[in-house]
């Protein structure tokens, strides 16, 4: 494989990976507040580190999407850094090559967003690429209703369901309201859409 080209890019021309590349899910990593602050301090104290650990980006239209280094990029933006060193992923890479790069480059930092991995990255061989997946095998204890409600079973119970799109949400809303009206008189049904 050829070496990736290194270039400097204005941060205003870079986007976090939120799924803009066809077939490539959004970035499955995040970093918690205290660790993010440590990352910002380390960049502020030694920006040379950015040159030895460049962002990996892919061109989409006139912008660049970060495939590796989303948290470093976020930190640079918050610190007001206007130009960052990047390695360019070639346009001829396949979707699987790009996805593999995203996972392999992110194995050692941050935390995995297990919901994103389960729902958007499940078609890829994540374990082969170095992701320690939780074991959902037979040893997993199935929780009883009493375990979920805890000691105060007099409080209202809430169910959270995530739908793939608005059409599916609207259909489910109609089905749920019909079921509740028929079977659970007096129960309240609230349905909303938005970011998780």
C-alpha positions as CSV (number, residue, x, y, z in Angstrom):
1,X,0.0,0.0,0.0
2,X,1.3,3.5,-0.8
3,X,2.1,5.9,1.9
4,X,-0.7,8.4,2.7
5,X,-0.1,12.0,1.7
6,X,0.3,14.4,4.6
7,X,-1.1,17.9,4.2
8,X,-2.1,20.9,6.4
9,X,-5.8,21.6,6.4
10,X,-7.8,24.5,7.8
11,X,-10.0,23.3,10.6
12,X,-12.9,25.3,9.0
13,X,-12.7,22.8,6.1
14,X,-12.9,19.7,8.3
15,X,-16.0,17.9,9.6
16,X,-16.4,15.3,12.4
17,X,-17.5,11.9,11.0
18,X,-21.3,11.8,11.4
19,X,-21.9,9.4,8.6
20,X,-21.3,11.7,5.6
21,X,-19.5,9.0,3.6
22,X,-21.8,6.6,1.8
23,X,-21.6,3.2,3.6
24,X,-19.3,4.5,6.4
25,X,-21.2,4.8,9.8
26,X,-20.6,7.7,12.1
27,X,-17.5,7.7,14.5
28,X,-18.1,4.9,17.1
29,X,-15.8,6.5,19.7
30,X,-16.2,9.1,22.3
31,X,-14.2,10.5,25.2
32,X,-15.5,11.6,28.6
33,X,-15.2,15.1,30.0
34,X,-12.2,14.7,32.2
35,X,-10.2,12.8,29.6
36,X,-11.2,15.3,26.9
37,X,-9.9,18.1,29.1
38,X,-6.6,16.2,29.5
39,X,-6.4,15.8,25.7
40,X,-6.9,19.5,25.3
41,X,-4.2,20.3,27.8
42,X,-1.7,17.9,26.2
43,X,-2.4,19.5,22.7
44,X,-2.1,23.0,24.2
45,X,1.2,22.1,25.9
46,X,2.7,20.4,22.9
47,X,1.2,20.9,19.4
48,X,4.1,18.9,17.9
49,X,2.2,15.8,19.0
50,X,-0.3,16.6,16.3
51,X,2.4,16.1,13.6
52,X,3.4,12.7,14.9
53,X,-0.3,11.7,15.3
54,X,-2.0,13.3,12.3
55,X,-5.8,13.2,11.7
56,X,-6.8,10.8,8.9
57,X,-9.3,12.5,6.6
58,X,-11.3,11.6,3.5
59,X,-12.5,14.3,1.0
60,X,-16.2,14.7,0.5
61,X,-17.1,17.5,-1.8
62,X,-15.1,20.5,-0.7
63,X,-14.8,19.4,2.9
64,X,-12.7,16.7,4.7
65,X,-14.3,14.2,7.0
66,X,-12.2,12.9,10.0
67,X,-11.9,9.1,10.0
68,X,-9.3,9.0,12.8
69,X,-8.8,11.7,15.3
70,X,-12.3,13.0,15.8
71,X,-11.6,13.9,19.5
72,X,-8.3,15.5,18.7
73,X,-10.0,17.5,16.0
74,X,-12.7,18.6,18.5
75,X,-10.0,19.6,21.0
76,X,-8.2,21.6,18.3
77,X,-11.4,23.4,17.4
78,X,-12.1,24.3,21.0
79,X,-8.5,25.5,21.5
80,X,-8.9,27.8,18.4
81,X,-6.2,25.9,16.4
82,X,-6.8,27.0,12.8
83,X,-4.6,24.5,10.8
84,X,-4.0,20.8,11.6
85,X,-1.8,18.2,9.9
86,X,-3.7,15.4,8.2
87,X,-3.1,12.2,6.3
88,X,-5.3,11.9,3.3
89,X,-7.2,8.6,2.7
90,X,-7.2,8.1,-1.1
91,X,-10.5,8.3,-3.0
92,X,-10.0,4.9,-4.5
93,X,-10.2,3.1,-1.1
94,X,-13.3,0.8,-0.8
95,X,-15.9,1.4,1.9
96,X,-14.5,-1.7,3.8
97,X,-11.0,-0.3,3.7
98,X,-12.2,3.0,5.0
99,X,-14.3,1.3,7.8
100,X,-11.3,-0.9,8.8
101,X,-9.1,2.2,9.0
102,X,-11.7,3.9,11.3
103,X,-11.9,1.0,13.7
104,X,-8.2,0.1,13.7
105,X,-7.2,3.7,14.2
106,X,-9.5,4.1,17.1
107,X,-8.9,0.9,19.0
108,X,-6.4,2.4,21.5
109,X,-8.1,5.6,22.5
110,X,-11.4,6.8,24.0
111,X,-14.4,4.5,24.7
112,X,-16.6,2.6,22.2
113,X,-20.1,3.8,21.8
114,X,-21.6,0.2,22.1
115,X,-25.0,1.3,20.7
116,X,-23.4,2.7,17.6
117,X,-21.2,-0.4,17.2
118,X,-24.2,-2.7,17.6
119,X,-26.5,-0.7,15.3
120,X,-24.3,0.8,12.6
121,X,-21.0,-1.3,12.5
122,X,-22.5,-4.8,13.0
123,X,-21.8,-5.8,9.4
124,X,-18.0,-5.5,9.8
125,X,-15.6,-8.0,11.4
126,X,-14.9,-5.8,14.4
127,X,-13.3,-8.4,16.6
128,X,-10.9,-9.2,13.7
129,X,-10.0,-5.5,13.7
130,X,-9.1,-5.4,17.4
131,X,-12.4,-4.4,19.1
132,X,-13.1,-6.2,22.4
133,X,-16.8,-6.9,22.1
134,X,-18.9,-7.6,25.1
135,X,-19.9,-11.3,25.5
136,X,-23.7,-11.4,25.2
137,X,-23.6,-15.2,25.5
138,X,-25.5,-17.6,27.8
139,X,-23.8,-16.3,30.9
140,X,-25.7,-13.0,30.6
141,X,-28.4,-12.8,33.3
142,X,-31.8,-11.9,32.0
143,X,-33.2,-9.2,34.3
144,X,-36.6,-9.7,35.9
145,X,-39.1,-6.9,36.0
146,X,-38.5,-6.5,39.7
147,X,-34.7,-5.9,39.0
148,X,-35.5,-3.2,36.5
149,X,-38.0,-1.4,38.8
150,X,-35.8,-1.5,41.9
151,X,-37.2,-0.8,45.3
152,X,-39.7,1.8,44.4
153,X,-42.1,0.0,42.1
154,X,-44.7,2.8,42.6
155,X,-42.9,5.1,40.2
156,X,-43.9,5.2,36.6
157,X,-42.0,2.7,34.4
158,X,-40.5,4.1,31.2
159,X,-39.5,2.2,28.0
160,X,-37.0,3.7,25.5
161,X,-37.1,2.5,22.0
162,X,-34.9,3.8,19.1
163,X,-36.3,3.7,15.6
164,X,-34.4,3.8,12.3
165,X,-36.5,6.6,10.8
166,X,-39.6,8.8,11.3
167,X,-41.9,6.6,9.3
168,X,-41.1,3.6,11.5
169,X,-41.6,5.9,14.6
170,X,-45.0,7.1,13.4
171,X,-46.2,3.6,12.7
172,X,-45.1,2.4,16.1
173,X,-46.7,5.4,17.8
174,X,-50.1,4.5,16.2
175,X,-49.6,0.8,17.1
176,X,-48.6,1.7,20.7
177,X,-51.5,4.1,21.2
178,X,-54.0,1.6,19.9
179,X,-52.7,-1.1,22.2
180,X,-52.6,1.1,25.2
181,X,-56.2,2.4,24.5
182,X,-57.4,-1.2,24.2
183,X,-55.5,-2.9,26.9
184,X,-54.2,-0.4,29.5
185,X,-56.9,2.1,30.2
186,X,-55.6,5.2,32.0
187,X,-51.9,4.7,30.9
188,X,-50.2,7.7,29.3
189,X,-48.3,7.3,26.1
190,X,-45.7,9.9,25.1
191,X,-43.8,9.6,21.8
192,X,-41.0,12.0,20.8
193,X,-38.3,12.1,18.1
194,X,-34.8,13.6,18.5
195,X,-31.1,13.0,19.1
196,X,-30.2,10.3,21.7
